Amino acid sequence: MHLSLLKLARSTVHLEHKAQKCLKVAVIGPPNVGKSLLTNKLVKAGVAAVSSQMDTTQKNQIAVHTEGSSQLVFVDSPGTVGIRHAREIVRSPDSRILSDPEHAVEQADHILVVHDATIPTDYILHRVLHMLHRYRQIPSSLILNKIDQVKQRSDLLALTRILCNGVVGGKSVIVKRHSGGQLARLCGKMRKESREIPLHSAEEKEQDEQWQEKYKELLQRPTHKCSWGETKQLFANIKGWSNFQDVFFVSALTGEGIDVLRDHLHQLGLQKEHLFKQEILTTKKPVIICQDAIRAEFLNRIPSYIAYALKITVTEWDMEGEVLQIVAEVECKKDRIARIVIGEHGLTITAVAKEVNESLQNLLAQQLFVRILVKVEGKLFDILRYNARRNISKKPIGI
């Protein structure tokens, strides 16, 4: 079941007489760079769970934005990680978290590579570079996110020149500013009065025969079938990608630059039929959206290794009058984990329920109430009885 949201809020004018355009966009990048929040802002709805921790997204999720005869289909992918990370952090070495980023790319018409502008790294992650080289025929754009946290905006230009090897769209770059005078986009056009950027990518330099052989070998294999060390060594001296068509400067948090990016993607639409009906926002079931939202809120409040291990299930989804009643169960392996999930005086679980309630209410445009139950080994956890047992065990001997 696809999720149809905010149908009345959107234009319902049907334009069958116009040729339809559609663009399938893969959103890729390292963990925690803001891919999911960016996706939400691009489709104008909170369909993807977002938290302050990495690995909130563990498999591909589709979000859709339709405007008149043009449709954008975004595939928000997990952050690119290695097998060890999947095994130790997410605790699932065979998880789709490893393979889904490339699955998103191989089916895409356009690739958005998201980079955190605030982190002190001046290179594109080697896992991302490997995918870009494997699918070099697919057009791509670089998205510098979190620019609201960058004090010196001029620093972004130096970073961009490194990440795109001084070339965008096959030409030296210039900066465009939107009406507010803020940095919006970098596009590949020569400036008549500017000097060419004296920056040469390691890609352009001759590599030795051993490197060329290794390059050919690794490009025959899917990224998740290459070890972290193999791709890191291969691209150790390569920082950027010379084939970006455009570079956009955005803040998914504040919305700065989002409209410019969305409009540009609509302009890139290919002449083909829409993949989804106009009112569809995502292929995710509402129940899954709720479960993901609960986990994301726990990731914001408790140790991530605990939040990842929680088994979260929506057990009730019923209308009572005009109110949607939702009951979710959180299964914990031990009493001490359940106590952390609930929090002191129930503050943690109360805060989680409140945030999830608010986000779902905004998304579904529906009055609702979310109740979260905590279980241990299939039984409801009694925090009062647990605390009583702990207090008894702490009593001094002889009293």
C-alpha positions in Angstrom: 0.0 0.0 0.0 1.4 3.4 -1.0 1.0 6.3 1.3 -1.2 9.1 -0.1 -0.7 12.2 2.0 -1.8 15.9 1.9 -3.8 15.2 -1.2 -6.0 18.3 -0.7 -3.0 20.5 0.0 -1.5 19.8 -3.4 -2.7 20.8 -6.8 -5.1 18.2 -8.2 -5.1 19.6 -11.7 -4.6 16.7 -14.1 -2.4 17.5 -17.1 -2.8 14.3 -19.2 -2.6 16.3 -22.4 1.0 17.3 -21.5 3.9 15.0 -22.1 4.8 13.6 -18.7 8.4 13.9 -17.4 10.0 11.7 -14.7 13.4 11.5 -13.1 14.6 8.8 -10.8 17.2 10.2 -8.4 19.6 8.2 -6.2 20.6 10.1 -3.0 23.9 8.7 -1.8 26.8 9.6 0.5 28.6 8.7 3.8 26.5 8.2 7.0 25.1 11.2 8.8 25.5 13.8 6.0 21.8 14.6 6.0 20.5 12.5 3.1 17.1 11.6 4.7 16.4 15.2 5.8 17.3 16.4 2.4 14.9 13.9 0.8 12.2 15.0 3.2 12.7 18.7 2.2 12.7 17.9 -1.5 9.4 16.1 -1.3 8.0 18.5 1.3 7.0 15.8 3.7 8.7 13.9 6.6 8.5 10.4 5.0 12.1 9.4 6.0 13.1 8.9 9.6 15.8 11.3 10.8 18.1 11.2 13.9 21.3 12.7 15.0 23.0 9.3 14.8 24.4 7.5 11.8 22.7 4.4 10.2 19.1 5.7 10.9 18.4 4.6 7.3 19.3 0.9 6.9 17.6 0.2 3.5 16.5 2.2 0.5 13.3 4.2 0.8 11.3 5.9 -2.0 9.9 9.4 -1.8 8.0 11.1 -4.6 7.4 14.8 -5.5 5.0 15.5 -8.4 4.4 18.9 -9.8 2.1 19.2 -12.7 3.4 16.9 -15.5 6.8 16.4 -13.8 7.6 13.8 -11.2 10.8 13.2 -9.2 11.3 9.8 -7.6 14.0 9.9 -4.9 15.7 6.8 -3.6 17.1 7.7 -0.2 19.9 5.2 0.5 21.8 4.1 3.6 25.2 5.7 4.3 28.1 3.9 2.6 29.7 1.7 5.2 32.0 -1.3 5.3 31.3 -4.9 6.4 33.0 -4.5 9.8 30.8 -1.5 10.6 27.7 -3.4 9.6 28.7 -6.3 11.7 29.8 -4.4 14.8 27.5 -1.4 14.8 24.3 -2.5 13.0 25.0 -6.1 13.8 24.0 -7.4 10.4 26.8 -8.1 8.0 24.4 -9.3 5.4 22.1 -6.3 5.8 20.8 -4.2 2.9 22.7 -1.4 4.4 25.7 -2.6 2.4 24.2 -3.2 -1.0 21.3 -0.8 -1.2 23.3 2.4 -2.1 24.5 0.7 -5.3 21.0 -0.7 -6.0 19.8 2.9 -5.8 22.5 4.1 -8.2 22.2 1.4 -10.9 18.5 2.2 -11.4 18.9 6.0 -11.3 18.6 8.7 -14.0 20.6 11.1 -11.9 22.8 10.8 -8.8 22.9 13.3 -5.9 26.2 12.9 -3.9 25.6 14.5 -0.5 28.6 15.9 1.4 28.7 17.4 4.9 30.2 20.9 4.4 31.0 21.1 8.1 33.4 18.1 8.4 37.1 18.6 8.0 37.5 16.3 5.0 38.4 17.5 1.6 37.7 14.4 -0.4 34.8 12.3 -1.5 34.6 9.0 0.3 36.3 6.2 -1.5 33.1 4.0 -1.4 31.2 6.8 -3.2 34.0 7.3 -5.7 33.9 3.6 -6.5 30.2 3.8 -7.4 30.7 7.0 -9.4 33.4 5.3 -11.5 31.3 2.1 -12.0 28.3 4.1 -13.2 30.1 7.0 -14.9 27.4 7.1 -17.6 24.8 8.3 -15.1 24.7 12.1 -14.6 25.5 13.3 -11.1 25.4 16.5 -9.0 27.3 17.3 -5.8 25.2 18.6 -2.9 27.1 20.4 -0.1 24.8 20.2 2.9 24.7 21.9 6.3 25.9 25.2 5.0 23.9 27.0 7.8 26.7 25.8 10.1 29.6 27.1 8.0 30.8 30.5 9.2 32.9 31.4 6.2 30.9 30.7 3.1 33.9 31.5 1.0 35.5 28.3 2.3 32.9 26.4 0.4 34.4 27.4 -2.9 37.8 26.1 -2.1 36.3 22.8 -0.9 34.1 22.5 -4.0 37.1 23.0 -6.3 38.8 20.0 -4.6 35.7 17.8 -4.6 35.0 18.4 -8.3 38.6 18.8 -9.4 37.9 22.4 -10.4 35.5 21.2 -13.1 31.8 21.1 -13.3 30.0 20.0 -16.5 33.3 19.7 -18.2 34.2 23.4 -17.7 35.8 25.6 -15.1 33.3 26.7 -12.5 31.5 30.0 -11.7 29.1 30.8 -8.8 25.5 31.7 -9.2 23.6 33.6 -6.5 19.8 33.6 -6.1 17.7 36.7 -5.5 18.7 36.8 -1.8 22.4 37.1 -2.7 23.2 33.9 -1.0 25.3 31.1 -2.4 23.0 28.8 -4.3 24.7 26.9 -7.0 27.9 26.3 -8.9 27.6 25.6 -12.5 29.9 24.6 -15.3 30.4 27.7 -17.4 33.5 29.5 -18.2 33.9 33.1 -16.9 35.1 35.3 -19.6 37.2 37.5 -17.3 38.4 34.8 -15.0 41.6 32.8 -15.0 41.4 29.0 -15.4 41.7 27.2 -12.1 45.2 25.7 -11.9 44.0 22.5 -10.2 44.6 19.0 -11.6 43.0 15.9 -10.4 44.9 12.8 -9.6 42.5 11.1 -12.0 44.1 13.1 -14.8 47.6 12.0 -14.0 49.1 8.8 -15.3 48.8 5.9 -13.0 51.2 3.1 -13.0 50.3 -0.2 -14.6 49.7 -2.0 -11.3 47.1 0.7 -10.3 45.4 0.4 -13.7 45.1 -3.4 -13.3 43.7 -3.0 -9.8 41.3 -0.3 -11.0 39.9 -2.6 -13.8 39.6 -5.5 -11.4 37.7 -3.6 -8.7 35.3 -1.8 -11.1 34.1 -5.3 -12.2 32.8 -5.9 -8.7 29.9 -4.3 -6.9 31.0 -1.8 -4.2 29.7 -4.0 -1.3 31.8 -6.9 -2.7 35.0 -4.9 -2.4 36.6 -4.6 1.0 36.8 -1.2 2.7 40.6 -1.4 2.5 40.6 -2.2 -1.3 38.6 0.9 -2.3 40.4 3.1 0.2 43.8 2.1 -1.2 42.6 2.4 -4.8 41.4 6.0 -4.4 44.0 7.1 -1.8 45.3 9.8 -4.1 42.0 10.7 -5.7 40.0 13.3 -3.9 37.3 14.4 -6.3 35.0 13.6 -9.2 35.4 15.6 -12.5 32.0 14.6 -14.0 29.6 16.4 -11.7 27.1 18.4 -13.8 26.3 20.8 -11.1 27.1 21.7 -7.5 24.4 22.9 -5.0 24.9 24.5 -1.6 22.0 23.7 0.7 20.8 23.4 4.3 18.4 20.6 4.7 17.7 21.9 8.2 16.8 25.4 7.3 15.6 24.8 3.8 18.2 27.1 2.2 18.9 26.2 -1.4 16.3 23.4 -1.5 13.9 25.1 -3.9 16.7 25.8 -6.3 17.8 22.2 -6.3 14.2 20.8 -6.6 13.4 23.1 -9.6 16.7 22.1 -11.3 15.8 18.4 -10.9 12.4 19.0 -12.4 14.1 20.6 -15.4 16.2 17.5 -15.9 13.1 15.3 -16.1 13.1 12.7 -18.9 10.2 12.3 -21.3 8.5 9.2 -19.8 5.5 8.3 -17.9 5.2 8.8 -14.2 6.0 5.9 -11.9 3.4 6.8 -9.3 0.0 8.5 -9.1 0.1 12.2 -8.4 -1.0 11.9 -4.7 1.6 9.3 -3.8 4.5 10.5 -1.5 6.2 7.2 -0.7 6.0 3.5 -1.1 6.6 3.0 2.6 3.6 1.7 4.6 2.4 4.1 7.3 3.1 1.4 9.9 6.8 1.2 8.8 7.1 5.0 8.9 5.9 4.9 12.5 8.3 2.1 13.5 11.2 3.9 11.9 10.2 7.2 13.5 10.2 5.5 17.0 13.7 4.0 16.5 15.0 7.4 15.2 13.8 9.1 18.3 15.4 6.5 20.6 18.6 7.0 18.6 18.5 10.6 19.7 18.1 9.7 23.4 19.8 6.4 24.3 23.0 4.7 23.3 22.9 3.8 19.6 23.9 0.1 20.2 20.7 -0.2 22.3 18.5 1.6 19.9 19.7 -0.5 16.9 18.9 -3.8 18.8 15.3 -2.9 19.8 12.6 -4.8 18.1 9.8 -2.3 17.4 6.4 -3.5 16.3 3.1 -1.6 15.7 0.4 -3.8 17.1 -2.6 -1.5 16.8 -3.7 1.0 14.2 -7.3 1.7 14.6 -9.7 4.7 14.2 -11.7 5.6 17.2 -14.0 8.3 16.1 -11.8 10.9 14.4 -8.7 9.9 16.3 -6.2 7.3 15.0 -5.1 5.2 17.9 -1.6 3.7 17.5 0.0 1.2 19.9 3.6 0.2 19.4 5.6 -2.4 21.4 9.3 -2.2 22.0 10.9 -5.6 22.8 14.0 -5.5 25.0 16.3 -8.4 25.8 16.9 -7.5 29.5 15.3 -5.6 32.3 18.2 -3.1 32.4 17.7 -2.3 28.7 14.0 -1.7 29.3 14.8 0.7 32.1 17.0 2.7 29.8 14.3 2.7 27.2 11.8 4.1 29.7 14.2 6.5 31.3 14.1 8.0 34.7 10.6 8.8 35.8 9.5 7.7 32.3 11.0 10.8 30.7 12.7 9.1 27.7 9.7 7.1 26.5 7.4 10.0 27.1 9.6 12.3 25.0 9.8 9.7 22.2 6.0 9.2 22.1 5.5 13.0 22.0 7.9 13.6 19.1 6.5 10.6 17.1 3.0 11.7 17.7 3.7 15.2 16.4 5.7 14.1 13.3 3.1 11.5 12.3 0.2 13.9 12.9 1.9 16.4 10.5 2.7 13.8 7.9 -0.7 12.1 7.9 -2.8 15.3 8.5 -4.7 13.3 11.0 -5.4 13.6 14.7 -3.8 10.6 16.4 -2.4 9.3 19.6 0.7 7.1 19.9 1.2 4.8 22.9 4.5 2.9 23.3 4.6 -0.3 25.5 7.9 -1.8 26.6 8.3 -5.6 26.9 10.9 -8.0 28.1 10.7 -11.6 26.9 7.2 -11.0 25.7 5.9 -9.6 29.0 5.0 -6.0 29.8 7.8 -4.4 31.8 6.8 -3.2 35.2 9.1 -0.4 36.1 7.7 0.0 39.6 8.3 -3.7 40.4 11.8 -3.5 38.9 12.7 -0.5 41.0 11.4 -2.2 44.1 13.6 -5.2 43.5 16.6 -3.0 43.0 15.9 -1.2 46.2 15.6 -4.4 48.2 18.8 -5.8 46.8 20.7 -2.6 47.8 19.6 -2.7 51.5 22.6 -3.2 53.8 22.9 -6.6 55.5 21.4 -6.8 59.0 18.8 -4.1 58.4 
